[in-house]
Amino acid sequence: MRPWVAILILAGLSACGTIGDDSRYRFGVSADRPPSGPMPTDRTLDWKANQICTQGYQVLQRDTLHGEGGERIIDDHLQCSPYSPLQTFDPNTYSLATMF
């Protein structure tokens, strides 16, 4: 019984560790920006990033590229925020009535 408890504790602690090479978890999203008029580009980029990163993200770099017809393409280089069980679990949201 004691070895199994030690194994479970070590497995639980290993889940809280860092991944190591964070460069694998960087990606990009892009959207076109018209030369004039309203610019919904930021909302589009935010929507695309939130479809991939459920815990939030950080913008590492923003590039603006020239496209055809005077349009510009906005390219954001992002990295998802790391998952932490302590950030998402809030014991105050649960009451005894909802648990039983």
C-alpha positions in Angstrom: 0.0 0.0 0.0 2.8 2.4 0.9 4.5 2.2 -2.5 1.2 3.0 -4.3 0.8 6.1 -2.2 4.3 7.3 -3.0 3.7 6.6 -6.7 0.4 8.6 -6.7 2.1 11.5 -4.9 5.0 11.6 -7.4 2.5 11.4 -10.3 0.5 14.3 -8.9 3.7 16.4 -8.4 4.9 15.7 -11.9 1.6 17.1 -13.3 2.5 20.5 -11.8 5.9 20.8 -13.4 6.9 22.8 -16.4 6.9 21.5 -19.9 10.4 22.6 -20.8 10.8 23.9 -24.3 8.1 26.5 -24.7 9.0 27.4 -28.3 6.9 24.4 -29.5 3.8 26.0 -28.1 4.1 29.2 -30.1 1.8 29.7 -33.2 0.4 32.5 -35.3 -3.0 33.8 -36.4 -3.6 36.3 -39.1 -6.3 38.4 -40.6 -6.6 41.0 -43.4 -7.1 44.6 -42.6 -8.9 46.8 -45.2 -7.1 50.0 -46.2 -9.9 52.2 -44.8 -13.1 51.8 -42.9 -13.8 49.8 -39.7 -11.1 47.5 -38.5 -12.5 44.4 -36.9 -9.1 42.7 -37.2 -8.3 42.8 -33.5 -11.6 41.1 -32.7 -11.0 38.5 -35.4 -7.5 37.7 -34.2 -8.7 37.5 -30.6 -11.5 35.1 -31.6 -9.1 32.9 -33.5 -6.6 32.8 -30.6 -9.3 32.0 -28.0 -10.4 29.0 -30.1 -7.0 27.5 -29.5 -5.9 28.9 -26.1 -8.5 28.2 -23.4 -6.5 29.7 -20.5 -5.6 33.0 -22.3 -2.6 33.9 -24.4 0.3 36.4 -24.8 1.1 38.3 -28.0 4.8 37.8 -28.6 5.1 39.7 -31.8 2.8 41.5 -34.3 3.8 41.8 -38.0 2.1 43.8 -40.7 2.5 42.6 -44.2 1.4 44.3 -47.4 -1.2 42.5 -49.5 -2.9 43.0 -52.8 -5.0 46.1 -53.5 -3.6 48.1 -50.7 -4.8 45.7 -48.0 -2.6 44.7 -45.1 -2.3 41.4 -43.4 -1.9 41.4 -39.6 0.1 38.4 -38.2 0.2 37.8 -34.5 2.8 35.4 -33.0 1.2 34.0 -29.8 1.9 31.7 -26.9 -0.8 30.1 -24.8 -0.8 30.7 -21.1 0.2 27.6 -19.2 -2.5 25.5 -17.5 -2.5 25.4 -13.8 -5.1 23.5 -11.8 -4.9 26.1 -9.0 -5.9 28.9 -11.3 -9.0 27.3 -12.5 -10.3 25.6 -9.3 -12.2 28.0 -7.0 -13.6 26.1 -4.0 -15.8 29.2 -3.1 -18.0 28.6 -6.2 -19.2 25.2 -4.8 -21.7 24.9 -2.0 -22.9 21.9 -0.1 -26.3 22.1 -1.8 -24.7 21.6 -5.2 -22.3 18.9 -4.1 -25.0 16.6 -2.7 
